[in-house]
Amino acid sequence: MMKTSILRQAAAARVALTARPAQVAFRASSRTLAFSRPSRSVAAVYRSTPSLRLYSSESAAEQPSSDAAPGLITRFEDLSRLNVHEHLVRAITQDMKYETMTDVQAMTISPALLGKDVVAQAKTGTGKTLAFLVPVIQRIIAADPDLARPSRGRKTCDNIRAIIMSPTRELAEQIGVEARRLCRGTGVIVQTAVGGTQKNMMLRRTRIEGCHLMVATPGRLHDLLSDPTSGIAAPKLAALVLDEADRMLEVGFKEELKNILDYLPDRTVVPRQTLLYSATLPKNVVGVARQFINPTNFEFVQTVKADEVPTHERVPQFIVPCRGFENIAPTLLELIRREGSSEGRPMKAIVFLPTTASVMTYSRIFSRLRYDDRSIPYIYEIHSKLAQGQRSRSADNFRQASSAILFSSDVSARGMDFPNVTHVIQVHLPRDRDTYIHRIGRTGRAGKEGKAYLLASDIEIPVARDRLPGLPIQRCTDLESASIDVSRASTLPESFTQIQQASDKVDYGMKQDCYRAFLVGAFTDLDKYELVTECNNLAKYTWGMDQPPAVPPSTIRNLGVTRGLRIADSPTPRYSRDGSYGGARDGRDGRGGRGDDFERMERLAENDGRRGARKPPPTF
């Protein structure tokens, strides 16, 4: 039995977590969605502690280390005292211009340089990347001093000395960029291997250039190591890093992590250092740690301070109740215009949507709007349907922009470093509380101010109360577009007509995919009949369609309802990855449907005993 058991630490934390006072129940008369805050009772510690707190939030700002333990190195220029090579120190202090270490850097670099395994619970945005790159690269150079300087010798791809695993392509690319900056004056070669890119091209480059440090997503790494023709091997592997371990398990890499161990050299034969970083330490992460960490030679580092206010409590948060799905896009446009003109700095916002199809649809609509209105910031998008090169370009362009809007699925919600984000806007409810918090973590970083908005329809509000407890969310009611009854209003705000005109330019197949995705999977906790009505109103009043998009029989089966839906009887024309459409654009799916389909379905819905007029909006 090891003296410092990771499992006991996490178990004690879970016990402490369940002992917290019950959270304050939601009250309808309140102007906030929730008042209670999780208790914070554990100070930052260097070694293992029986009162370890499971911390589920995303990171606060990058703050320099302020309460470091006596004797710890806290300035990068002092790394030479720990025998870090001068080329690395120069790269950090002169090229990157970093001076003072953050807590996680000060508390993990020293033990890692000594060769100890490290388990670190640290939030995103606290400088974890440099915390593991410095010791990993230094130990590569220490093992082969010739790598301290650029070399023209023979390059191979079967001499990998260190592997860094990251859960997403974007974060892996970001780590790779940082690693190359750090290795610029050395002979250490860094390669990045992620899904969504051409495997053969990556292998060709690696065979030509060689590889000492590989940054990879678990899926692509497993693919390379298990492929005997790839030539990728690590018989001398000396270091393994698991970054965002909890996120890797969340997105389904458990089996890959387990199998990757089978392709690595036995650490009892080839000694290997493991560094594991995670924002939370649930039981499954502890299980992974037990598989990868040497229990006789490791340090546990926890950098969450008892008096530290996390980002999601420092960033003002607002929920905007919208009468229906058809109000949300106009409300978003009104919000962007208001915040962009009222703030004292350029607006740089990330807009999160629940599905890839909705990301594509919204980004096309707002790109069309910007074509006529240059006051709207530049529009970028990131989602799983884009090729990796396109995703990387969007991320780089948004990162470098002073004013822009990034429409995104949750692929960029965690780990990505986008500086100076002023607003996070969530359109419709996130799938859970942690996702909501992770998204907010993209703003209010590095001590800067930020705002967070959640746009939700009235039928989502009761779910929001259950899904987002313990968060200081205030109600926002001063956006005109949010509360208008579109079906009865004689005149509508300009935002509605502009959204509808822009939507008319968006390919029908894209809107059809968005409609289907909203029906199945995106809103699992809503009444199905109300959901169909909301989606039909979206198609009618926002997209300007004379009838809702047709859905295949499989959607009917998955949804479990038929009333209000139009069933497709032929394959739907598709659009290409770049959004160009290969079929009819009249919104009728090639069926020549009648223009009164919406009205007929609405009458049927009203006659259904389970359906009636739209319910009054809930109050806060």
ZAMARGU-4260 file (C-alpha; in steps of 0.2 Angstrom, whole numbers, plus 5000, padded with zeros to 4 digits):
<rodrens>
0) 5000/5000/5000 | 5007/5017/4996 | 5008/5030/5010 | 4999/5043/4999 | 4985/5035/4991
5) 4977/5045/4977 | 4961/5034/4979 | 4959/5039/4998 | 4962/5057/4994 | 4948/5057/4981
10) 4936/5047/4992 | 4939/5059/5007 | 4935/5073/4995 | 4919/5065/4989 | 4914/5063/5007
15) 4918/5081/5011 | 4908/5086/4996 | 4893/5077/5001 | 4894/5085/5018 | 4891/5102/5011
20) 4876/5112/5016 | 4861/5109/5005 | 4860/5122/4991 | 4847/5135/4992 | 4831/5130/4983
25) 4826/5141/4968 | 4812/5154/4972 | 4801/5161/4958 | 4802/5178/4965 | 4820/5180/4965
30) 4830/5190/4952 | 4844/5177/4951 | 4843/5159/4945 | 4852/5153/4961 | 4861/5160/4976
35) 4870/5147/4985 | 4889/5144/4982 | 4899/5129/4985 | 4909/5130/5001 | 4928/5133/4999
40) 4937/5126/5014 | 4954/5119/5007 | 4970/5129/5006 | 4982/5127/4992 | 4994/5113/4997
45) 5010/5105/4990 | 5009/5088/4996 | 4994/5076/4998 | 4980/5081/5009 | 4966/5071/5017
50) 4954/5085/5014 | 4957/5086/4995 | 4942/5096/4987 | 4935/5090/4970 | 4934/5106/4960
55) 4923/5106/4945 | 4925/5123/4938 | 4935/5130/4924 | 4950/5141/4928 | 4951/5158/4934
60) 4963/5171/4928 | 4982/5167/4926 | 4989/5174/4942 | 5007/5174/4947 | 5011/5163/4962
65) 5009/5173/4978 | 5009/5161/4993 | 5023/5149/4987 | 5031/5138/5000 | 5048/5143/5006
70) 5062/5137/4995 | 5052/5136/4979 | 5058/5144/4963 | 5045/5157/4958 | 5054/5166/4945
75) 5059/5159/4928 | 5076/5167/4927 | 5080/5157/4943 | 5077/5140/4934 | 5096/5139/4931
80) 5098/5136/4949 | 5089/5119/4945 | 5101/5116/4931 | 5088/5120/4918 | 5098/5123/4901
85) 5102/5141/4897 | 5093/5139/4880 | 5077/5135/4889 | 5078/5149/4901 | 5082/5161/4888
90) 5067/5156/4877 | 5056/5158/4892 | 5062/5174/4899 | 5068/5183/4883 | 5058/5176/4869
95) 5041/5172/4878 | 5045/5186/4891 | 5038/5177/4906 | 5044/5182/4923 | 5035/5176/4938
100) 5028/5158/4939 | 5010/5154/4943 | 5007/5142/4958 | 5005/5127/4947 | 5022/5131/4939
105) 5031/5134/4955 | 5024/5119/4963 | 5026/5106/4950 | 5042/5111/4940 | 5054/5107/4954
110) 5048/5089/4959 | 5046/5085/4940 | 5064/5090/4937 | 5069/5078/4951 | 5061/5064/4941
115) 5046/5062/4952 | 5029/5058/4945 | 5016/5072/4948 | 4997/5072/4949 | 4991/5090/4949
120) 4974/5097/4951 | 4974/5114/4943 | 4962/5124/4933 | 4963/5128/4915 | 4972/5145/4912
125) 4984/5143/4926 | 5000/5140/4915 | 4999/5121/4916 | 5007/5119/4898 | 5023/5127/4903
130) 5023/5118/4920 | 5025/5101/4911 | 5035/5107/4895 | 5050/5114/4905 | 5054/5098/4915
135) 5050/5086/4900 | 5061/5096/4888 | 5075/5098/4901 | 5075/5080/4905 | 5076/5075/4886
140) 5091/5087/4885 | 5099/5080/4901 | 5098/5062/4894 | 5106/5067/4877 | 5116/5084/4879
145) 5119/5084/4860 | 5100/5090/4859 | 5104/5106/4868 | 5109/5113/4851 | 5101/5111/4833
150) 5108/5096/4825 | 5110/5091/4807 | 5112/5072/4811 | 5101/5058/4805 | 5083/5060/4810
155) 5071/5045/4815 | 5053/5043/4820 | 5056/5029/4832 | 5066/5039/4845 | 5052/5047/4854
160) 5058/5052/4871 | 5042/5060/4878 | 5023/5060/4873 | 5010/5073/4878 | 4992/5068/4877
165) 4978/5081/4876 | 4959/5078/4874 | 4956/5090/4859 | 4964/5094/4842 | 4964/5112/4846
170) 4973/5110/4863 | 4985/5098/4856 | 4990/5110/4842 | 4991/5124/4855 | 5003/5114/4866
175) 5013/5110/4850 | 5015/5128/4846 | 5021/5132/4864 | 5033/5117/4864 | 5041/5123/4847
180) 5044/5140/4854 | 5052/5133/4869 | 5063/5121/4859 | 5068/5134/4845 | 5086/5135/4851
185) 5088/5117/4854 | 5089/5101/4844 | 5073/5094/4851 | 5060/5090/4837 | 5042/5092/4841
190) 5028/5084/4831 | 5009/5085/4833 | 4998/5071/4829 | 4979/5074/4829 | 4964/5067/4821
195) 4956/5076/4807 | 4972/5078/4798 | 4980/5068/4784 | 4990/5054/4793 | 5001/5050/4778
200) 5007/5068/4777 | 5011/5068/4796 | 5020/5052/4795 | 5030/5059/4780 | 5035/5074/4789
205) 5040/5064/4805 | 5051/5052/4795 | 5060/5067/4787 | 5062/5078/4802 | 5062/5065/4816
210) 5053/5067/4833 | 5059/5068/4851 | 5043/5075/4858 | 5026/5070/4852 | 5010/5080/4856
215) 4994/5070/4852 | 4976/5066/4855 | 4973/5049/4862 | 4964/5042/4847 | 4977/5047/4834
220) 4991/5041/4846 | 4983/5024/4848 | 4981/5023/4829 | 5000/5027/4826 | 5007/5015/4839
225) 4995/5001/4834 | 5000/5002/4816 | 5015/4992/4812 | 5018/5002/4796 | 5018/5019/4804
230) 5036/5018/4810 | 5031/5027/4825 | 5039/5020/4841 | 5045/5025/4858 | 5057/5011/4865
235) 5066/5025/4875 | 5051/5034/4881 | 5056/5044/4897 | 5041/5055/4900 | 5022/5054/4898
240) 5010/5069/4901 | 4991/5068/4902 | 4984/5085/4901 | 4966/5088/4905 | 4964/5070/4911
245) 4946/5072/4916 | 4941/5079/4899 | 4949/5065/4890 | 4938/5053/4900 | 4923/5064/4897
250) 4925/5063/4878 | 4927/5044/4878 | 4946/5041/4877 | 4946/5028/4892 | 4949/5013/4881
255) 4962/5022/4870 | 4972/5027/4886 | 4971/5009/4893 | 4977/5002/4876 | 4991/5014/4874
260) 5000/5007/4889 | 5001/4991/4880 | 5012/4999/4866 | 5023/5009/4878 | 5039/5001/4885
265) 5037/4993/4902 | 5042/5006/4915 | 5050/4993/4926 | 5062/4990/4912 | 5063/5008/4904
270) 5060/5020/4918 | 5046/5033/4914 | 5040/5049/4922 | 5022/5053/4921 | 5014/5070/4924
275) 4995/5070/4925 | 4985/5086/4926 | 4967/5088/4929 | 4954/5101/4934 | 4944/5089/4944
280) 4948/5072/4952 | 4933/5061/4950 | 4935/5042/4953 | 4938/5038/4935 | 4953/5050/4934
285) 4960/5043/4950 | 4958/5026/4942 | 4968/5032/4927 | 4981/5039/4939 | 4983/5022/4947
290) 4987/5015/4930 | 5000/5028/4925 | 5008/5034/4941 | 5022/5026/4950 | 5015/5025/4968
295) 5032/5025/4977 | 5038/5041/4969 | 5025/5054/4966 | 5020/5071/4972 | 5002/5077/4973
300) 4999/5096/4970 | 4983/5105/4973 | 4983/5123/4968 | 4965/5128/4972 | 4965/5141/4986
305) 4952/5142/5000 | 4950/5161/4997 | 4950/5161/4978 | 4935/5166/4969 | 4933/5156/4953
310) 4930/5164/4936 | 4912/5160/4935 | 4909/5169/4951 | 4919/5185/4946 | 4911/5186/4929
315) 4893/5194/4929 | 4881/5182/4922 | 4864/5185/4914 | 4850/5174/4908 | 4839/5181/4894
320) 4822/5173/4894 | 4816/5173/4876 | 4797/5170/4872 | 4801/5156/4859 | 4815/5149/4848
325) 4810/5162/4835 | 4815/5176/4847 | 4833/5169/4850 | 4843/5174/4834 | 4835/5192/4834
330) 4839/5194/4852 | 4857/5188/4849 | 4859/5201/4836 | 4852/5215/4847 | 4863/5209/4861
335) 4879/5210/4850 | 4874/5227/4843 | 4871/5234/4861 | 4886/5226/4869 | 4898/5231/4855
340) 4893/5249/4855 | 4891/5251/4874 | 4908/5243/4880 | 4924/5253/4881 | 4934/5240/4872
345) 4931/5230/4856 | 4919/5216/4858 | 4927/5199/4856 | 4914/5185/4859 | 4912/5166/4859
350) 4894/5161/4855 | 4891/5143/4860 | 4877/5133/4852 | 4871/5115/4856 | 4874/5106/4839
355) 4886/5107/4825 | 4872/5111/4813 | 4866/5125/4823 | 4884/5132/4824 | 4884/5131/4805
360) 4867/5139/4803 | 4870/5154/4815 | 4887/5158/4808 | 4881/5158/4790 | 4866/5170/4796
365) 4877/5182/4805 | 4890/5182/4791 | 4877/5187/4779 | 4872/5201/4792 | 4889/5207/4792
370) 4890/5208/4774 | 4877/5223/4775 | 4882/5229/4792 | 4901/5231/4795 | 4898/5236/4813
375) 4896/5217/4817 | 4913/5210/4821 | 4921/5197/4810 | 4913/5180/4811 | 4922/5163/4813
380) 4916/5146/4817 | 4923/5130/4824 | 4914/5113/4824 | 4917/5095/4821 | 4912/5096/4802
385) 4927/5107/4798 | 4943/5099/4792 | 4957/5101/4805 | 4966/5114/4794 | 4950/5125/4794
390) 4948/5123/4813 | 4966/5128/4816 | 4964/5143/4804 | 4948/5149/4813 | 4956/5147/4830
395) 4971/5157/4825 | 4961/5170/4817 | 4950/5173/4832 | 4965/5172/4844 | 4974/5186/4835
400) 4958/5197/4832 | 4955/5212/4843 | 4936/5211/4839 | 4927/5195/4832 | 4914/5183/4836
405) 4917/5164/4836 | 4902/5153/4834 | 4907/5136/4842 | 4902/5119/4848 | 4909/5113/4864
410) 4925/5109/4855 | 4933/5126/4861 | 4925/5126/4878 | 4939/5120/4887 | 4958/5122/4887
415) 4959/5133/4872 | 4968/5150/4875 | 4959/5164/4867 | 4965/5180/4874 | 4954/5196/4878
420) 4937/5187/4876 | 4925/5200/4882 | 4909/5190/4881 | 4903/5172/4882 | 4886/5170/4875
425) 4877/5153/4877 | 4862/5150/4865 | 4850/5137/4872 | 4855/5127/4888 | 4871/5118/4890
430) 4870/5100/4893 | 4875/5102/4912 | 4881/5113/4925 | 4900/5110/4922 | 4898/5113/4903
435) 4891/5130/4908 | 4905/5134/4919 | 4918/5128/4907 | 4911/5139/4894 | 4911/5154/4905
440) 4930/5151/4908 | 4934/5158/4891 | 4931/5175/4898 | 4937/5185/4913 | 4955/5178/4911
445) 4971/5185/4916 | 4962/5197/4928 | 4952/5205/4914 | 4934/5209/4914 | 4921/5199/4905
450) 4902/5195/4904 | 4892/5180/4901 | 4874/5178/4894 | 4863/5163/4892 | 4849/5165/4879
455) 4835/5152/4883 | 4817/5150/4877 | 4803/5151/4890 | 4801/5132/4889 | 4819/5130/4894
460) 4818/5140/4910 | 4811/5127/4921 | 4825/5115/4916 | 4838/5129/4918 | 4833/5131/4936
465) 4836/5112/4939 | 4852/5111/4929 | 4861/5127/4935 | 4860/5127/4954 | 4872/5137/4964
470) 4877/5150/4951 | 4875/5169/4952 | 4864/5171/4937 | 4854/5187/4935 | 4838/5189/4924
475) 4840/5201/4910 | 4824/5209/4903 | 4829/5224/4893 | 4831/5216/4876 | 4816/5221/4866
480) 4818/5206/4854 | 4816/5193/4868 | 4799/5196/4873 | 4789/5200/4858 | 4775/5188/4852
485) 4780/5187/4834 | 4763/5178/4829 | 4753/5193/4835 | 4764/5208/4833 | 4759/5221/4820
490) 4776/5227/4818 | 4793/5219/4823 | 4809/5226/4828 | 4822/5228/4814 | 4832/5213/4821
495) 4818/5201/4816 | 4817/5206/4797 | 4836/5207/4796 | 4838/5189/4803 | 4824/5183/4791
500) 4832/5191/4776 | 4849/5184/4780 | 4842/5167/4784 | 4834/5166/4767 | 4852/5166/4760
505) 4857/5151/4770 | 4856/5134/4761 | 4840/5125/4765 | 4849/5108/4769 | 4859/5117/4782
510) 4843/5124/4791 | 4835/5107/4789 | 4849/5098/4798 | 4848/5111/4812 | 4829/5108/4813
515) 4832/5089/4814 | 4846/5091/4827 | 4835/5102/4838 | 4822/5089/4838 | 4832/5074/4842
520) 4846/5075/4855 | 4848/5094/4858 | 4834/5096/4870 | 4831/5080/4880 | 4822/5087/4895
525) 4809/5097/4885 | 4791/5091/4882 | 4791/5084/4864 | 4775/5092/4858 | 4781/5109/4864
530) 4798/5106/4856 | 4790/5102/4839 | 4780/5119/4840 | 4796/5129/4845 | 4806/5121/4830
535) 4791/5125/4818 | 4790/5143/4824 | 4809/5144/4822 | 4807/5138/4804 | 4792/5149/4800
540) 4797/5166/4809 | 4816/5166/4809 | 4820/5157/4793 | 4804/5163/4783 | 4799/5145/4777
545) 4781/5142/4772 | 4782/5125/4779 | 4794/5116/4791 | 4808/5105/4784 | 4804/5087/4781
550) 4811/5074/4793 | 4815/5056/4790 | 4805/5042/4798 | 4820/5038/4809 | 4818/5056/4817
555) 4800/5052/4820 | 4804/5035/4829 | 4818/5044/4840 | 4806/5058/4844 | 4791/5047/4848
560) 4779/5060/4841 | 4771/5063/4824 | 4759/5078/4826 | 4766/5094/4819 | 4780/5085/4809
565) 4782/5083/4790 | 4789/5066/4785 | 4801/5065/4770 | 4797/5052/4757 | 4813/5054/4747
570) 4832/5057/4751 | 4836/5075/4755 | 4849/5085/4744 | 4865/5088/4753 | 4877/5102/4754
575) 4896/5101/4754 | 4907/5104/4769 | 4910/5122/4764 | 4891/5125/4764 | 4888/5125/4745
580) 4871/5117/4742 | 4867/5104/4729 | 4848/5105/4728 | 4833/5115/4728 | 4833/5131/4738
585) 4815/5135/4739 | 4812/5127/4757 | 4800/5114/4751 | 4812/5099/4750 | 4807/5095/4732
590) 4789/5091/4738 | 4780/5107/4732 | 4771/5108/4749 | 4757/5120/4752 | 4760/5137/4760
595) 4747/5134/4774 | 4755/5119/4781 | 4761/5128/4797 | 4743/5134/4800 | 4736/5117/4798
600) 4748/5109/4810 | 4745/5123/4822 | 4726/5120/4822 | 4729/5101/4824 | 4741/5105/4839
605) 4728/5116/4847 | 4715/5102/4845 | 4726/5089/4853 | 4721/5087/4871 | 4739/5087/4876
610) 4743/5104/4868 | 4735/5121/4870 | 4741/5139/4867 | 4758/5143/4872 | 4760/5144/4891
615) 4763/5160/4900 | 4782/5164/4902 | 4789/5158/4919 | 4794/5172/4931 | 4810/5173/4941
</rodrens>
